[in-house]
Amino acid sequence: MEPRFLLLSDVATELNVSDSQVYHMVRSGELPAIKIGGRGQWRVERARLEEYIQRKYAETAEWVRGNPLAERDPE
């Protein structure tokens, strides 16, 4: 069974980005997370990570629709 909550380093591994990039996404509110424990360690719920990924797919698809590839000149 997969854990419900992930460390920021686990999220970074899942997204293939750096720990600092994930920290920035969390601190900016782009990726929902919670602080737990006496030291206030960040955790990201797996379901929120999956929602984030789906949202990014939708945003990317919208961007692609608005920015089609330029036609190449025949050589």
C-alpha positions in Angstrom: 0.0 0.0 0.0 1.4 3.4 -1.0 1.6 6.0 1.8 -1.1 8.7 1.8 1.4 11.5 2.4 4.7 12.1 0.7 7.9 14.0 1.7 8.9 16.8 -0.6 11.9 14.7 -1.7 9.4 12.0 -2.7 7.4 14.5 -4.7 10.6 15.7 -6.4 11.5 12.2 -7.4 7.9 11.6 -8.8 8.1 14.8 -10.9 11.8 14.4 -11.7 12.6 17.9 -10.5 14.7 19.2 -7.6 13.7 19.4 -4.0 14.0 23.2 -4.1 11.6 23.3 -7.0 9.0 21.4 -5.1 9.5 23.6 -2.0 8.9 26.6 -4.2 5.7 25.1 -5.6 4.5 24.4 -2.1 5.4 27.8 -0.7 3.8 29.6 -3.6 0.6 27.6 -3.2 0.9 26.0 -6.6 1.0 22.5 -5.0 -1.2 22.0 -1.9 0.7 20.7 1.1 0.4 20.6 4.9 2.9 21.2 7.7 3.0 18.6 10.5 4.9 17.9 13.6 6.8 20.1 16.0 9.3 21.0 13.4 6.7 21.8 10.7 7.7 19.4 8.1 5.9 19.6 4.8 3.9 16.7 3.4 2.0 16.4 0.2 -1.0 14.2 0.0 -0.7 11.7 -2.9 -4.2 12.6 -4.1 -3.3 16.3 -4.2 -0.1 15.4 -6.2 -2.2 13.5 -8.7 -4.7 16.4 -9.0 -1.7 18.7 -9.6 -0.4 16.5 -12.3 -3.8 16.4 -14.1 -4.1 20.1 -13.8 -0.7 20.5 -15.4 -1.7 18.2 -18.3 -4.8 20.4 -18.8 -2.7 23.6 -18.7 -0.2 22.2 -21.1 -2.9 21.0 -23.5 -4.4 24.5 -23.5 -1.0 26.1 -24.1 -0.4 23.7 -27.0 -3.7 24.6 -28.6 -2.9 28.3 -28.3 0.7 27.8 -29.6 0.6 25.5 -32.7 3.8 24.5 -34.4 4.8 26.7 -37.2 4.6 25.1 -40.6 8.1 24.2 -42.0 9.2 25.5 -45.3 9.6 22.7 -47.9 13.3 22.1 -48.6 
